[in-house]
Structures are given as C-alpha cells and as structure tokens.
Amino acid sequence: MLVVVLVLQVGPGPLGQRAVVVDQIRRHWSGTLDADPAADTHGLSHLWDAWNEADYAHYRDHDPSFVAEMGWCGPAAWTTLERMLDGENPGPASSLTRHHLRAIDGMHKLTRGLQPHVPTPAEGADWHFATQLVQARAVAVGVEWLRSRKRCAGTVVWQLNDCWPAISWSAVDVTGIEKRLWYALRHSFAPRLATVQPVSPGLTHDPTGTAGLALTLVNDSAADWTSQVSVFRISLDCRELARTRLEVSWPPSGLLTLRLDPVVAAPTDPHSELLIVEADGARTTWAYRPDRTLTSPPPARTVTTSYADGALALTVPRSRCCATCASSRTGWPPRWASPRTP
C-alpha cells in the first residue's frame, strides 16, 4: 500500500496565515524564506550531502524533524541495462551507461560511494552488483537512522520508479523490475523494525564510534508489540561469541531504545565479527567495519535451488557466515533477503 501525505509549507506572514484559514484540509508547516532550507533545526529537510559529497555513514550526522527528500543512485536491472546499452559492457567506460546517468558527476559519485565499502569493480556484472548493493545499503542506513530518532516525524525517499531506462535514484526500474533498494526499503520501512544504531556515530571506517551501540525498536503498527529479542555476536567463521535475550513490550506508535551491554555488543576483533538481532522472525545485522576491510575466511559456499508452488527457494549452507544474500537472474526480478541462520 502506498500512502501519500501532502504537507503545505507556508511562511509566517499574511499569505501564510490566509492559507491556513482558507485550506483547512491539509496539514500546514510553518516556514520562512529567511532560514536555511537545508538546516535540520526547522521545517522540512532535504538530505543530499551524503550522496553528493560524502558517504552514507554521514546520514547519521542529521537529526531533522522531517525529511522530504533523500536518495542514492543505482543501476536498473541487468536485463534492462542489456536492452539499453546495445552491446556495451555496463560501467564507467561505457558511453551509453554514462548517457543514462543524468546525475551531475554521477559516475564519480557512484565510484566514490563504492570505494569505502567494497572493492571497486571496473565494469560488467560485478560493477552492476556492487552499485545496486551499495544503493540499497545506503538508503537503508539513512532510513533506519531517521526512524530511530525521536525527533524525526517521517522520511520521503526519492524515488519510487523510473520513466525511462536509467541509472537513477529509483527503487523500481522502467520495466517494473524491483532493484535491490526496493527490498531493502521493504525491511527498513516495516511497521515493526529492530535496528542497531551507534550511540555516538563514528565515521565510515568505524561506524560504531566510541560510545557503544543501542537497539531501537520501532512500533508503527496499531497493536502492542511484545517480543523476545535475541542479540548475539558471531565471528565470520560462524562461531557464536556472546548472546543475550531481552523481554520487551511497548505500545503502538512507540519507540524503545535500549543500550546494549558491551559484553555482547563490543567486539574483540571488529574486522572479523558481526552483531545480529532477531525479533519476531525479522533480522538485522551490524558490521563493525566496512566489507572491504573485513578479514572473512575464503568463500566456500554452495547454493541449491528448488521451485514449488510458484516460489523459487535458494538454500545456502552455513559453513561460512553470510550476512546478506542477493540474487538475480536474466528475466527474473532481483531478490533481497537476509538469511535466517548465520
């Protein structure tokens, strides 16, 4: 279900006062032309500094009252790219790829967004996978941070879909195929969300910062949420290192933030450990370092598939830790999922 909320921002003068009297249907948000429209201190905010200038960890620099725009670029589905590139290999060296990316300095920003997090592929399927994955993670980081803040009343992500084949901010490409971002947003905008956030955010190379981690439980459903929440830390070779269980209950439209015990949440080796939270079948993970600096064991995974009742199932044995699975196939929409067991 798509819900659209219209908010009219008006100034404090006679025109704004008259608008409030005449239009009593829509919500009105007081604003002024004398204030910085990008400031977090009042009114609506547009968060584009992370995409345009920095890294998605910098979404946590903000604590606005409402975000009217934010987003991150990523390519269309592979099959959509194949049709629009006329045989060229997708990537920065492709003139048609550059033509279909209309963001100012778009290729530079895409590459800069990859570099802190993953080895930067030059072209082809690896480039496509990496850029879609970072797009999904970037916007999810921003949305979950904002939903964890008591001050922020809502977030609008730019944008839902495309009107032409593009490398863009969309979650659904022009052919109707969902990008990895769509599935990430389905998780991050779930009515009930468990998210791990830093108490005092650090920078990209150490997002945890120095004050530890907190678990925020967001209940935007219409009913009380009572749950047993498991919090555990594992090594990247799938050994469990610490665990605790929390009994929690909170009302509709409630926000509950719990500081996590360092015995469980503080890593011994941040380059080879993950923190995992499970609540009512939903899972969230926290990586203490970017992917490219993790000392994970060599991949040794096998994948089996089965198809029944109109559903394709992929099984990944847990001989190695796999924090995120993402798959796509020619002619099939990409799929985003988090494994149920490490």
C-alpha positions as CSV (number, residue, x, y, z in Angstrom):
1,M,0.0,0.0,0.0
2,L,1.3,3.5,-0.9
3,V,0.3,6.3,1.3
4,V,0.9,9.9,0.1
5,V,0.8,12.7,2.7
6,L,0.6,16.3,1.5
7,V,2.1,18.9,3.7
8,L,2.0,22.6,2.7
9,Q,4.9,24.7,4.0
10,V,3.8,28.3,4.4
11,G,5.5,31.4,5.6
12,P,4.6,33.3,8.8
13,G,3.3,36.4,7.1
14,P,-0.3,37.4,5.9
15,L,-0.2,34.9,2.9
16,G,0.7,32.0,5.2
17,Q,-2.0,33.0,7.7
18,R,-4.6,33.3,5.0
19,A,-3.6,29.8,3.6
20,V,-4.3,28.2,6.9
21,V,-7.7,29.9,7.1
22,V,-8.8,29.0,3.5
23,D,-7.3,25.5,3.4
24,Q,-8.3,23.6,6.5
25,I,-7.9,20.1,5.0
26,R,-4.2,19.8,4.6
27,R,-1.6,20.0,7.3
28,H,0.5,23.2,7.3
29,W,4.1,23.5,8.3
30,S,5.4,26.9,9.2
31,G,8.4,28.1,7.3
32,T,10.3,31.2,6.4
33,L,12.4,32.4,3.4
34,D,14.9,33.8,5.9
35,A,16.0,30.4,7.2
36,D,18.4,27.9,5.6
37,P,16.3,25.3,3.8
38,A,18.9,22.7,4.3
39,A,19.2,23.1,8.1
40,D,17.9,20.4,10.4
41,T,16.7,22.9,13.0
42,H,13.3,23.7,11.5
43,G,10.8,22.7,8.8
44,L,11.4,20.1,6.1
45,S,14.9,18.9,5.3
46,H,16.5,17.5,2.0
47,L,19.4,15.2,2.8
48,W,21.7,15.1,-0.3
49,D,25.1,15.7,1.3
50,A,25.8,12.0,1.8
51,W,25.2,11.2,-1.9
52,N,26.7,14.4,-3.4
53,E,29.7,14.9,-1.1
54,A,30.5,12.2,1.4
55,D,29.4,8.7,2.3
56,Y,26.2,7.1,3.6
57,A,27.6,6.9,7.1
58,H,27.0,10.7,7.1
59,Y,23.2,10.3,7.2
60,R,23.8,9.9,10.9
61,D,25.1,13.5,11.1
62,H,21.5,14.6,10.8
63,D,18.6,14.8,13.3
64,P,15.8,16.6,11.3
65,S,12.2,17.0,12.1
66,F,11.1,15.6,8.7
67,V,13.0,14.5,5.6
68,A,11.2,15.5,2.4
69,E,13.9,14.1,0.1
70,M,16.9,11.7,0.3
71,G,18.3,9.1,-2.0
72,W,21.2,7.3,-3.7
73,C,21.8,6.3,-7.3
74,G,22.0,2.7,-8.6
75,P,21.6,1.0,-12.0
76,A,18.5,-0.6,-13.4
77,A,18.1,-4.4,-13.5
78,W,20.7,-6.3,-15.6
79,T,18.1,-7.2,-18.3
80,T,17.0,-3.6,-18.6
81,L,20.7,-2.5,-19.0
82,E,21.3,-5.1,-21.6
83,R,18.5,-3.7,-23.8
84,M,19.6,-0.1,-23.5
85,L,23.4,-0.5,-23.8
86,D,23.4,-2.0,-27.3
87,G,26.2,-4.5,-26.6
88,E,28.3,-2.2,-24.4
89,N,29.6,-3.6,-21.1
90,P,27.9,-1.7,-18.2
91,G,30.2,0.5,-16.2
92,P,32.0,3.9,-16.2
93,A,33.8,3.2,-19.5
94,S,30.5,2.7,-21.4
95,S,29.3,5.9,-23.1
96,L,25.7,4.7,-23.1
97,T,25.9,3.9,-19.3
98,R,27.1,7.5,-18.8
99,H,24.4,8.8,-21.1
100,H,21.7,7.1,-19.0
101,L,23.0,8.5,-15.7
102,R,21.8,12.1,-15.5
103,A,23.1,13.0,-12.1
104,I,25.8,15.7,-12.1
105,D,29.2,14.0,-11.8
106,G,27.1,10.8,-11.4
107,M,29.9,8.2,-12.2
108,H,32.3,9.9,-9.9
109,K,29.7,9.8,-7.0
110,L,28.8,6.2,-7.8
111,T,32.5,5.2,-7.6
112,R,33.2,7.3,-4.5
113,G,30.3,5.6,-2.8
114,L,31.7,2.1,-3.5
115,Q,35.3,2.8,-2.5
116,P,35.0,2.8,1.3
117,H,32.8,-0.3,1.4
118,V,33.7,-2.8,-1.4
119,P,36.5,-3.4,-3.9
120,T,35.5,-1.2,-6.8
121,P,34.8,-3.3,-9.9
122,A,35.6,-1.6,-13.3
123,E,32.7,-2.9,-15.3
124,G,30.2,-5.6,-16.0
125,A,28.2,-7.8,-13.7
126,D,30.4,-7.1,-10.7
127,W,30.0,-3.4,-11.2
128,H,26.3,-3.8,-11.5
129,F,26.0,-5.9,-8.4
130,A,28.2,-3.6,-6.3
131,T,26.4,-0.4,-7.2
132,Q,23.0,-1.9,-6.7
133,L,24.1,-3.3,-3.3
134,V,25.6,0.0,-2.1
135,Q,22.5,1.9,-3.2
136,A,20.3,-0.5,-1.1
137,R,22.6,-0.3,1.9
138,A,23.0,3.5,1.7
139,V,19.3,4.3,1.8
140,A,18.5,1.7,4.4
141,V,21.2,3.1,6.7
142,G,19.6,6.6,6.3
143,V,16.0,5.5,6.8
144,E,16.7,3.3,9.8
145,W,18.8,6.0,11.5
146,L,16.0,8.5,11.0
147,R,13.3,6.1,12.2
148,S,15.4,5.6,15.3
149,R,15.3,9.3,16.2
150,K,12.5,10.6,18.4
151,R,12.6,14.0,16.7
152,C,12.1,12.8,13.1
153,A,8.4,12.5,12.1
154,G,8.9,10.9,8.7
155,T,11.1,10.3,5.7
156,V,10.4,10.5,1.9
157,V,12.8,8.6,-0.3
158,W,13.5,9.9,-3.8
159,Q,12.4,8.0,-5.8
160,L,10.0,5.1,-6.4
161,N,10.3,4.4,-10.1
162,D,11.7,5.5,-13.4
163,C,10.0,6.8,-16.6
164,W,13.0,5.8,-18.8
165,P,15.8,3.3,-18.7
166,A,18.3,4.9,-16.3
167,I,20.9,4.7,-13.6
168,S,18.9,6.6,-11.1
169,W,17.7,7.0,-7.5
170,S,14.7,4.7,-8.2
171,A,13.7,1.5,-6.3
172,V,11.9,0.1,-9.4
173,D,13.3,0.4,-12.9
174,V,11.3,1.5,-16.0
175,T,10.3,-2.2,-16.9
176,G,8.8,-2.6,-13.4
177,I,11.6,-4.8,-12.0
178,E,12.4,-4.1,-8.4
179,K,16.0,-3.1,-7.7
180,R,17.8,-4.3,-4.5
181,L,16.9,-1.0,-3.0
182,W,13.2,-1.9,-3.1
183,Y,13.7,-5.0,-0.9
184,A,15.9,-3.1,1.5
185,L,13.2,-0.4,1.9
186,R,10.6,-3.0,2.5
187,H,12.7,-4.1,5.5
188,S,13.6,-0.6,6.7
189,F,10.1,0.8,6.4
190,A,8.4,-2.3,8.0
191,P,5.7,-1.3,10.6
192,R,7.8,-3.1,13.2
193,L,11.5,-2.5,12.9
194,A,14.5,-3.6,15.1
195,T,17.6,-1.6,14.2
196,V,21.1,-1.3,15.7
197,Q,22.5,2.2,15.9
198,P,25.6,3.9,17.4
199,V,25.0,6.0,20.5
200,S,27.6,8.4,19.2
201,P,28.1,7.7,15.5
202,G,31.6,7.2,14.2
203,L,33.0,7.7,10.7
204,T,32.9,5.3,7.8
205,H,35.9,3.2,8.8
206,D,34.5,2.8,12.3
207,P,30.7,3.5,12.3
208,T,30.2,2.2,15.9
209,G,32.1,5.2,17.4
210,T,33.3,5.3,21.0
211,A,30.1,5.2,23.0
212,G,28.8,1.7,22.0
213,L,25.6,0.5,20.4
214,A,21.9,0.7,21.1
215,L,19.0,-1.3,19.9
216,T,16.0,0.7,18.8
217,L,12.6,-1.0,18.4
218,V,10.1,1.0,16.3
219,N,6.4,0.0,16.6
220,D,4.4,1.8,13.9
221,S,1.7,-0.9,14.0
222,A,-1.8,-0.5,15.5
223,A,-1.1,-3.1,18.3
224,D,1.2,-3.6,21.2
225,W,4.4,-5.3,20.4
226,T,5.6,-7.9,22.9
227,S,8.6,-9.9,21.9
228,Q,11.7,-11.9,22.9
229,V,14.6,-10.3,21.2
230,S,17.9,-12.2,20.7
231,V,21.1,-10.3,20.4
232,F,24.2,-12.2,19.6
233,R,27.7,-11.6,18.2
234,I,29.4,-14.1,15.9
235,S,32.7,-14.4,14.1
236,L,32.8,-14.6,10.4
237,D,33.5,-18.3,10.5
238,C,30.1,-18.7,12.2
239,R,31.2,-19.2,15.8
240,E,28.9,-17.6,18.4
241,L,30.9,-15.4,20.8
242,A,28.2,-13.9,23.0
243,R,24.4,-13.8,23.4
244,T,21.7,-12.2,25.4
245,R,17.9,-12.3,25.3
246,L,15.7,-9.3,26.0
247,E,12.0,-9.4,27.0
248,V,10.4,-6.2,25.6
249,S,6.9,-4.7,25.3
250,W,5.8,-1.3,24.1
251,P,2.6,0.3,22.7
252,P,1.6,1.4,19.2
253,S,3.4,4.3,17.7
254,G,6.1,3.7,20.3
255,L,9.9,3.9,20.1
256,L,12.0,2.0,22.5
257,T,15.8,2.4,22.7
258,L,18.0,0.1,24.8
259,R,21.7,0.5,25.3
260,L,23.4,-2.9,24.5
261,D,25.7,-4.5,27.1
262,P,29.3,-4.2,25.9
263,V,29.8,-7.8,26.9
264,V,27.6,-8.7,24.0
265,A,27.9,-5.7,21.7
266,A,31.6,-4.8,21.9
267,P,33.8,-6.8,19.5
268,T,37.0,-8.5,20.3
269,D,38.2,-8.1,16.7
270,P,36.0,-5.6,14.8
271,H,37.4,-6.8,11.5
272,S,36.1,-10.4,11.9
273,E,32.8,-10.1,13.8
274,L,29.1,-9.2,13.3
275,L,26.3,-8.3,15.7
276,I,22.9,-9.9,14.9
277,V,19.5,-9.1,16.3
278,E,16.4,-11.3,15.8
279,A,12.9,-10.2,16.8
280,D,9.7,-12.0,15.7
281,G,11.4,-13.6,12.7
282,A,13.0,-10.4,11.4
283,R,16.7,-10.0,11.5
284,T,19.1,-7.0,11.4
285,T,22.9,-7.1,11.4
286,W,25.6,-4.6,12.4
287,A,29.0,-4.7,10.8
288,Y,31.8,-3.1,12.9
289,R,33.9,-2.3,9.8
290,P,33.2,-1.8,6.0
291,D,33.1,-5.0,4.0
292,R,36.4,-4.4,2.2
293,T,38.3,-4.3,5.5
294,L,36.7,-7.5,7.0
295,T,39.0,-10.5,7.4
296,S,36.5,-13.1,6.4
297,P,37.6,-16.6,5.6
298,P,37.7,-17.6,1.9
299,P,34.2,-18.2,0.5
300,A,33.3,-21.8,0.3
301,R,29.6,-21.7,-0.3
302,T,27.3,-23.9,-2.3
303,V,23.8,-22.9,-3.4
304,T,20.9,-25.2,-4.1
305,T,17.6,-24.2,-5.6
306,S,14.1,-25.7,-5.6
307,Y,10.9,-24.5,-7.2
308,A,7.4,-25.3,-5.9
309,D,4.0,-23.6,-5.8
310,G,5.2,-20.7,-7.8
311,A,8.1,-19.9,-5.5
312,L,11.9,-20.2,-6.0
313,A,13.8,-21.2,-2.9
314,L,17.6,-20.8,-2.5
315,T,19.4,-22.7,0.2
316,V,22.9,-21.6,1.3
317,P,24.5,-24.0,3.8
318,R,26.0,-22.2,6.9
319,S,29.6,-23.5,6.5
320,R,30.5,-19.8,6.2
321,C,29.0,-16.6,7.6
322,C,26.7,-14.9,5.1
323,A,25.2,-11.6,6.4
324,T,23.3,-10.7,3.2
325,C,22.1,-12.7,0.2
326,A,21.2,-11.1,-3.0
327,S,20.4,-12.9,-6.2
328,S,19.3,-12.0,-9.7
329,R,18.9,-13.9,-13.0
330,T,18.2,-13.0,-16.6
331,G,14.4,-12.5,-16.9
332,W,13.8,-12.6,-13.2
333,P,13.5,-9.7,-10.8
334,P,16.4,-9.4,-8.3
335,R,15.6,-10.5,-4.8
336,W,16.9,-9.2,-1.4
337,A,16.9,-11.4,1.7
338,S,18.6,-11.9,5.0
339,P,19.4,-15.5,5.9
340,R,17.5,-16.8,8.9
341,T,20.6,-18.5,10.3
342,P,24.3,-17.4,10.3
